[in-house]
């Protein structure tokens, strides 16, 4: 550990620094990331700038372009698929901010530094321009070209107590994804938590720091009162930005449903097992005989068709065994009604319709169609009779209707399994 006065703040924070052997004007230091460390390099003359940025108070969150501070109780993560013009548009929708231009058509207005969310989670949540520590992280990670292309927008979560990395990651995933999901469904803006990016820095010179943004305006969105399960919500948010990858988008929405299969598998097995127990309740049969019958039920229900049957249970339970909402959703959008009901275009993707006799929409039929398309995309079923989907422009144009229906189902299933915070 160096005892140079320039590195006092590093030493105070327990951060090891080493002069670069090949370049004495440069030094290396590391920040903790999960169970490991990430090394950075910079000019020795810039060590005080790094310390003054506040970055040394933070550790990195594994899997995300994110930082957290136990002492400050702050989590900050870069946002993906979210651009400054979209942020300004969101500001216009939610605040008094207006875009203004001069006679030369140059923008003269500056949006608020951040937008705050009211919530019942006992935390502070905002989205907006990155903090000084986060900006310094990006400067250290990336070369000049890549740094200038970095998204300046982040989500920030502040709370009273933050003990360790895993807790910070859980808070980011649960509360962060919940906030972004609310923005998506209410303002049709698809945003994701930015996943890890590799370091691109190849030189040590410091970049010119932008002027500070306009003073923060504390603006509130609607109260956040719901925690959405982080894993399916993450799949959902990623699916929303896969506009040019229709097959992958379908599979991501399907993963939202698949996440709940384990708990609904129990419902699928429960009824036949209950019948075995009831049928043997008055009989003088050995205990292991009943157990064998139950094992037979499980074995029989573990065949290939089990997944599609569990999917049926999930969709039926999530829509309270009613098709009224889905029926209204499809029939009130002409293109979906034309595709699924009044024409036979759907046959090109899957020959399974979403309706039964008299063209009445069925939740079971919808489940079978979704499962059939899933199998056709992944090509995991070896049945030569199974139809397979091939990537071409017509297929992509048609499957977007199935993607839209699956998105609607996934969104409602995620909502049904969310937790209300009172």
N, C-alpha and C positions, 0 to 999 in steps of 0.2 A: 504494500500500500504506500503510495507516495505521500510525503508530508509537505508538499509544495502548497503555499498559501492559496494558490489558484484553485486548489481542489478541496478547500475546507468544507464546503457544503456536501461534496461527494462523501468525504470521510465521515462527516456528522451523520449522514443518512446510511452509512454502512455499505456504500457502493465502491467496489474496488476499481481503481484506475491504473492503467499501465501505459507508459510512453511507447509508441511504436518504434521497434528496433530499427526498422528500415527508414523511418522518417521521424526524427526527434521533435519535429514541430507538430506531430499528431499524437493523439492518445486514444486508447480504447477503454470503454466501460460497458457494463452489462446491467440490464434491467431484468428482474425476475418475471418469468412467464409460466404460470402453472407450476409444474415440478422442475422446470428447467430455466435457462437464461437465454436472452437474446443480446448479442454483442453489437455495439455501435462504435463508430470511429468519427472523430472530429478534430479540428485544429485546437491545439493547446490554448491559443489566444481566445478561443470562443468558449472556454469552460465556464466562465462566469455567466455568459449569456444563457447557456443551458441550465445552470443552477437557478438563475433568476426567472426562467420561464415557468418554474414550478413542476417540471416534469419529474424531478427526482423524488417527489412525494408519491409517485404512482408506480404500480406494477401493471403488467400486461395480462389480458384475459386470453387464455388459450382458445383457439378456434375462431376468434373474431379480431377485427381491427379495432381493438377496444382497450381502455385503460381503467384502473380503479385505484382509489386511495382509501385505505382503512382509516387513516387519521381524519381525513376530510369527509369521509362517507359519501364519495362521489364515484359514479360509474359513467363513462362516456364512450360511445361507439359510433364509428363512421357509418353513414347511411348509404345504401346501394340503390341504384336505379332512381335517384332523386336529384334533380338538377335545380340550379338556382332559379330558373324561370318558373319551375313548378312550385318552389317555396314561395316565391313572390305571389303567384296565383293563389296559393293557400292563404297567404297573409291578406290578400284582397277579399277573400271569401269570409275570413274570420275576424278581421279587424277593420279599422278605418283607413288602412294604408291604401294609397292609390299610386299607380304608375304615372310618372310625370316626365315630360321631355321638353327640351328647349327648342328654339327655332331651327337648330341644326340637327334635330331629331336625336340628340344625345340624351340619354337618361339622366335626370337630375335627382330623382327620388331614391332613397335608400330604405330597404325594408327593415323591420325590427330585427334586432340581433337574435331574438329567439321568441318562440310561442310557447306558453305554458299550458299544461293540462290540469284542470281540477280533477281530483281523484279521491277515492276512499281507501287508498293503500297506505296512508301515513308516510308518503314520500313526495318529493317534488319531481315532476316530469316535464321536460321541455324538448323541443326540437329547434334547431337553428344553426348558426355558424359555429365552427369549432372554437374551443377554448385555446388560450395561449399554450398550455402544456401539450394539448393534442396536436396543435400545429407544429410544435417543436419536434414531436415524435415523427411526424410525416417528413419533416425536413431532414431528420437524421436517417430515416429509412431509405429515402429515394434520391436519385440523381435529379438534377435541375429540371430536365424535360419531364420526367415522371411526376415530380412534385407539383409542377404547375398544372398537371392534369388531374390532380387528386380532388375528390369531392370535399368541399369545405363544410358540408352539413353533417351534423351529428345529432344523436339523441343523448340527453343527459338525465340521469336519475340520481337524486340526492336523498339519503336516508340517515337516520341517527346513528345506527350501529351497522358496521360492516366488518366482519371478523376475518374472513379468509377468501381465497380465490374461488373455491367452489360455490360459496354463497353468492359472491358477486356475479358469477356466471349464471347461476340460477335466477337471480333477480333480473339480470339483463334479458335472459330468454323469456321468462314469464311475463314480466311487466313491459319490457320493450316490445316484444311481439304483440302483446295485447293492445298497446297503444297504436302500433302500426296497423293492426287489423281493423281497429275502430276507424282510423283515417281512411283505410281502403274502402270499407263498406259505406261510410258516410260521405266521402268526398271523391270517390273513384280515383284515388291516387295510390298507386302500388309502390310501396317502399319496402326494402329489406334491411336487416342488420348486415353490415358488410363483413364477409368472412375474411379470414387471414390473407394477407398479401405478402409475398416474399420481398426482402430488401433488394433495392436496385442501386443503391449508392455505390459509385465507383470513384468518387473524389471527395476531398475534404473541405472545399471552400464553402463558406456560409452564404445562404441566400438572403436576398433583400426581403425584409419583413414588410408585409403590407401594412397600410395605415389601419388604425383601429376602426372597426365598424361603427355605425351610428349608435347612439345610446340605446340601451335595451328598453323596449316597451313591453310592459307586463300584460300580455293578452291571454285571455282564458278561452279554452275550448270547452265543450260540454264535459261534465264530470265523468271521470272514468271510474266505474264501479264494478268492473268485471275482470277476472283473471281467466284468460283463455289458455288451454293446455299448450305448452311451448312447442312440442314436437310437431303435431299436426298443423298448428298455426304457422310454423316456419315453412313447412311444405307448401301451405296455401299461398303464402306471400311470395315464395320463389316461383310457384306455378304462374302467378299473375304476370310475371315479366318475361315468360317464355313464349312470346307472341310468334316467333319465327320457328319454334320447335314444338309443333303441335303434338307429336307423339309423347315427347318428354313432358309436356304440359299435362296431358291426360294422365300419365303415370304419377306425376306429383300430386294431382288432385285425388287420384286413387289411393295414394299413400296416406292421405288425410283420413280416409275411411278405414284403411287397413290397420291403422294405429289402434283402432277400437276392437279389432277382431278378437283378441284374447278374452276380453270381458264378455263379449257377446257369444263366444263359443260356449261359455258356461250355460247361457240361456238355451242354446241349441241342444245341449246334452241334457239339461235339467229335466225337461218334460218326459222323455223316454225312460230316464233313470227313475224318476218318480213313479212311473207306471210299473216298473219292475219291483220296486219296493212295496208298492201298494198291493200288487198281485201276490206277493209272498208274505204279506203281513199276517194272514190267518192260517198260513200253511206251516206244517212242522218240517221245514226244509233246513238243512245245515247252512250255517252262515257262509261257508266258502262257496256253496252253490249259488247263493244270491250274488256274491262277489263276482263269480264267473259270468253270470248273466249281465251284470253291469259292465264288465270288461268287454263282453261281446258287443254291447251297445256302443261303447267308445270305439272299438275296432271298426265297426260298421260305419260309424259316423266320421271316421278318419280317412275315408276314401277321397278321391279327387273332387267329388262334388261338394265336399264339406265347405270349402271356401265360399262357393256361390250361395250355399244355404245360410251360412253365417252372415253374408252380405245382405241377404233378404231380411234376416232378423234385425240387423242394424238399421236398415232403411225403414222398415216397418215401425220399429220402436222409436226411432228418431222423429218420425212424422206422425206419431201417435195413431198408427194404423189408419191414417186418413190420407187420401190423395188430393184433398181439396186445394191445398196450397200449391202443390206441383201442377195440378190441373189448371189452376188459375194462371200460374207462371207461364206455362207453355201456350195456352190458348189466347193469352193477351199479347203475345209477340208473334206477329204474322209469319216471320221467317222460320221460327221454331215450329209453329203449327203446320206450316207448309211442309217442312222437312220430316217431322215425326208422324203427322196425322193424315194430311190430305194428299200427300204424294208417296211415292215409293223410293225416293232418293236415298233414304236411310239404308236401303238394302246394299248399297255399295260399300258401306262400312261394316255392317253386320246385318244378317238376315233376320235377326230377332227384333220384333217390334216392341214398343213400350206399351202396347194395348192388347187386350184380349178380344172377346166377342163384342160385336157392335162398336168396335173402336173405343172402348172404355179404358182409360189409362189405368194401369195396374202397377203397384209398387214392386211386386214380385217380378213382373216383366221388365221393369226398369233395371232392377238388380241383375237379371240374367243378361240384359243387353250390355250393361257396364262390364260385367265379368267377361263376356264373350270378346269385347273389344280389347280389354286388358290382355287376354290370352293371345289374341291375334297380333298385338303389338310386340309382346316379349318373346313370342315364338317358343314358349317353354313346353307347350303341350305337343306330344308326338303323334297325335291322332291325324292321319293324312286327310281326314274328312274336314278337319278344322280349316276355316278360311283364314288367310293371313293377309295382313295389310302391308302394302308396298308404298314407299315414299314417292309420291308424285303430286303435282299441283292440284289435281282434282281431288285426291284423297285429303290433302290438307284443307282444301276449301270446304269439303263436306264435314270432316271430323270436328271442325270448330263448333258445330252445333251440339255435338255430343260433349265436347269440352265445356260448353256453356252450361248445359244441363248438369253435368257432373260438378262444376264449380258451385252451382246453386245448392246442390245436395250437400257438398262438403262444407260450405259456409254455414248451413243450417245445423249440420251435425256438430260442428265446432261450437256454435252458439249454445246448443242444447247441453253440451258437456262442460260449459264454462262455469266458473264459481262467482256468485254474486257477493260483493263485499258491502256489508251494511254499515 
